[in-house]
Amino acid sequence: MRVFPLAAALLALPAALPAQEPEEGFVPLFDGATLAGWSVREGPASAFRVEGGAIAATADSRHPAWLASEKTYENFDLRGEFFVKGWIDGGVTIHAPEHGRPAWCGVQVKLFHARDAVPQPNSCGALFPFLAPRTVNVKNQGEWNSLRILADGPALQVWMNGALVQDADRDAVPELRHRLRRGLLGLSALGYPHRFRNLRIRELPPRETWETLYETEADFAKWVVSEGRPRFEARGGVIRGEGMGHLATRETFRDFELHLFVRGPRHHNGGILFRSSGRGLAGPRRYEIQLHNVEEAHYPTGSLYGLQRSVYPRIEDERWYPLQLTVRGARCVVRINGETVMEYDGLENQEAGAIELQAHQEDAWLEYKQIRIRRL
């Protein structure tokens, strides 16, 4: 076979081509030399390193370790490449929380080496583990694969190697409807030799309007003690409650999404009141989401107290966990650490009311942070 000079030159090129310049409007997420802008979560710093101009996962990247962006994103066009040779298993997660299970609170695009003839909910390109891709076209013989994720409100599209593999309306998929729509980007490798490069992003305009109820000590002015003599105090970015009583928002809310992080010791007892008359348990109306980390309790964490018991969530003592409460009309949904633990459709009180934090045990404490709300 004759090999022309140009063809011979092309054959001599390395398989891993140098990083391309980002397109107009895109900013790089990886500088090709350091992990600046990223940090390892739930694992040792050695879980990921830079190797040959790519982010490389090591054997220390076993679950639950993941590499998280330092910045949060809502709507965006994310592009990059991932390398596949031999067995790999992992994913690219969007809208991951600061604490909690990234792939269950946000959405993970599964990365896997197999070219499944019949796409499955755990195939490469799946919205793991619920929505199979339209096709599986991963290149797995020591090749780089292109990846594009376009998130814009409920719309979520994914391309691999130029083929559209996902075109989802998250509002129409029950398993995705209540997932976070803003959060960190994440790379997970499960201990396999993943490599990523050419990561870049173009942010799109936000679609949701959120109000901050507590982020810094200055936000403590948005709250007032509503019942009892509890000891609530602002500690930097955290509200800490002890004793017996309630702390209420000065504003009222009817239909809303409430997001926050909660932490407490073993066998704590407290709650989050909503559509309340603003007088704690002494008021004529309120609903309470129980915070009581006892699995066999009558109403454990996540329950709608007195009305609907929850499925006990995956939480640990003294560790932050994300809590989402969605209330609309007669319906409320509670998600904790990426799981829907309680749904109820019989709310009779549909008046606007305060959000209240409950301290309900003298010898225990509860902490709350990053409290934000979106009116529906």
N, C-alpha and C positions, 0 to 999 in steps of 0.2 A: 504494500500500500504506500503510495506517495504521500508525504506529509509536507504541505506547503509551509513556508516560513512563518506566516501569520498564524496558521493552525498550530504549529509547533510552539509558538510563543504563548498561545492561549492555553495549551496543555500544560505548560510549565507553571501557570499561575497556581497559588495555593487555593485549597477549597474554601478557606475562610477569607472572603474578600474584605478589604478595609471598609470601615464605617462610611456611609454616605452622608452628604450634607443634608440636614433636615429641610423639608419643604417649607414654602412660605407660610408664616404663621405658626410654625411648630417650634417648640423649644426642646432641647435635649434633656432627657432624664438620666443619662449616664454619660460621663465624660470620657469613657474608654480607658481610664487609668486608675480611678479610685471609686469607692462606694459613697462618695459625697452625695448627700440627699437621700440616703437610704440607711436603714438600721435593722439589725437582726432582732426579731421578737421571739420569745418563747424558746430560745436556744442560745448556744455559745456564739461568740463573734466569729469563730472559725467556720461557721456553717456556710458562709458565702465569701468568695474572694474574687479578685480580678485576675484573669489569666488570658493572655493573648488577645487583649482588647475586648474581652467579653466578661460578663458576670458569670462566674462558675460556681455551681453548688458542689459542696464536698459531702463526704459521708456523714458529717456532723449536722447536715440539714434534715435529719429524720424528723418526722412529725413529733411535736407540733411546731417546730421551728419554721419561720418564714421571714422573708425579707420585705420590709415595709417602706414605702415612700414616707418622707418626712412631711410632705404636704398633702392636704386633702383636696379632693376634686368632686364636682357634681356632674356636669355635662362636659364631654370631651371626645376628641378623636385621638385614640392611642394607637401607635404603630411601633413595630419592632420585629425582631427575628429570634427564633429559637432553634437550637441544633438538636438533631435526633440521630443517635447511633446506638443500636442495641436497645435494651429495655429501659424505658424511662416512664415515670409516672409523677404527675404534679399538676400545676395549674397557674394561671394568672387570675388573680382576684381583684375585683373592683369594688369600691364602696365598703371597704373593710373598716371595722371600728377600732378605736385605740385599744380597747380591752375586749376580750371575748373571742369567739370563734369566727375567724375571718370569712371562711367559705360558706358559712351558714347565715351570718348576719348580712354579708354582702352577696355577691354573685361570683362564682368561679367558672372560668373557661378551662375545661379539662385539657391537659396535655398528656398524650399517651402515644406509644410507638406503633401500636397495631393498626393496620388498615382494614378495619372491620367492613365486610361486604354489606352487612345490614347495620346501619348506625344504631347505637344504643345510648341510653342516658349517661353512660360512663365512657363513651368513645371520645377520641380526640376531637375537640370542637364542641363537645356537649356543654350546656349550662348545667353543670354537675350538681346533683345527680338526678335531675328531673327532666331535662329537655334534650333529646337526641339531636345531633346535627343533621342537616339535610344530606350531607355527604361527608365521607371521611377521606381526605386527600393528603394526609401527612406523608412527607418524604422521610423515610427512615433508614436510608443507607449511608449515614454519615453526611447529611446534607442540612443546609440552613433552610428553614421554613419561614415565610413571611406571615405576620399576624397583624390584623387590624381590628380594633374594638371601638365601635361608635355608640356612645351612650348619650341620649338626649331625651330627658324626661322619662316616660315609660318605655320609649323605643330603645331597643338594644339589638345592634347588628354586629356580626362577627364574620370576618373573612379570613381564610387561610389559603395561602398560595394563590391569591386572587379570586378564589371561589367563595361566594356567599354561603356560609354554613349555618348561620342563625339570623333570623329576622323576627324578633319577638316583641310583643306588646306585653310588658310585665304586668300591667293592670289586668290582663286577660288570663294570666297563668296563676292559679291560686297559690302555688308554692313560691312564686316570686313577687306576688302583689305587695306584700308588706316588708320586703327586703329594703335595706337602707338605700337611699338614692344619693348619698354623699358620704365620702370616706376616703380611706387610704387606698393606694394601689399595693398589691402584694404579689410576690413570687414565692411559690412553694415547690419543693423538689422531692420531699419524702425520702431523702437520702440517695437519690439517683443523680447521675452526672449531667444535669441540665446545664445549658449555657444560653445566655441571652445577650443580644447586642442591638445597636441602632435604636434604642428605646427613645421615643420622642412623643410629644403630646401637643395638641392644640385645644385650648379650653374654649368651650361654647357658653353662651349666655345662660345664667341660671333660670330655672322655671318655677322654683318653689320659694316662698317667702316665709322665713322662720323668725321668731322672736326669741331673744335670749332672756330666760328667766333667772339663770345664775351662771356666770362664767368667772367673774372676779368679785372681790369684796364690795366693790361699788354697787353691784347688783343686789346686795342684801337689802337695800332700801326698797326693793320691789316686794318685800315680804313683811308680814306683821304677825306677832304671836296672837293666835285667835282663841285659844282655850288653854286653861291650866297654867302651870308655872314650869314649863320645860326649859331646858338649857340648850337653846340653839345658838350657834355662833358661826361666823364666817372665818374660815381658816384658809386664806389664799383663795384657791380655786375650788374649795370644798365647803359645803355646809355640813356641820356635825350636830347631831341632835342627841340629847340624853334626857332622862327623866320622863315625865308624863305630861303630854299636851300636844299642841299643834301649831304649825307655822303655815300661814296662808298667803297666797298671792293677793296683791291689792286689786288686780284686774280679774275679771271673770271670763269664762270660756264655756261654750256650749258644745260644738263639734270641733274636734281637734286631733292632731297627732302630738303626743308628748314623748320626747326621747330624753333619757338621762342615764347616768351610771350610778349604781348603788353598791355599797360595801358594808358588811356588818360582821360581828363576831359569831361564834357558835351559839345557836339557840336564841338569836335576836328576835325581837318582836316590834313591828311598826307597820306603817302602811302609807299609801298615797291616796288621798281623797280627791274626788272630782265631782263636778256639779254640786258643790257644797254651798250651804248658806253662809259659810265663812265663820262658823263657830265650833269647828271640830265636831266631836261626838255629842255636844250639847245642842247643836243646831237641829232644826226640824227636817232637813234633807241633806243627803250626801250619799255617795257610793264610795266604797273603799276597796282598793287593791291591796291585798295582804302581803306583808313582807315578814315571813316567819320560816326560817330555814330548817324546818323539821319535816322530813319526808312523810311521816305517818300522821302528821297533825290533821285535825279536822279541816282546817283551811290553811294549807301551806302557801309559801311564796307564789304569787301570781294569781291567787284565787280572788274572785269577786265576793268579798266577805258576806256571808249570809245567803248567797244566791247560787254561786257556781264554784265548785272546787276545781282547782287547776291540776294539770298533769305536772308532777314535780319537775322543776327545771334542772339543767346541768349547771350548778353553781357550787362554789367552794367558799368556806369560811374565810373572811378577811381578804377576799380577792374581789376586785371590781368586776361587775357584770353589767351588760347593757340591758335596759328595760325599755320597751316600746309599748305605749298605750294609745290605741286608736279608738275614738268615740265618735259615732255619727248616728244621730237619731236614737233609735232603740237598741242599737248594736254597739258592743265594745269587744275589742280584741286585745289580748295581752301577749306579747312576745318577749321572751327572756333568753338572752344568749343565743339568738338565732332560731329558737323554736317557738311555735305558737302553742302556748300552754293553757290558754283559756279563751273561749268564745261564748258570747251571751247575746241573745237577741230580744230580751224582754225589759229593757230599761224604761220604766214608766215616767220617772222624773226627767224631763227633757228641757228644763230651764238652764240657762247659763249659771255657772257658779264658780267658786274659787277652786284652785288646786291647793291642796294642803299636804304638808309633810307631817307624819305622825311619829312622835316618840312615845313608846308605850311600855317601857320597862326601865325601872330605876337602876338596875345593875348592868345595863347594856347600852351600847351606842349604835347609831346608824349614820352613815355618811352618804352624801349625794353630791354629784358634780356634773358639769356640762349639761345643765337643764335647759332645754329649748322646746318651743312649742310652735306648731303651725295650725292656724285656724282653717277649718274646712267649710 
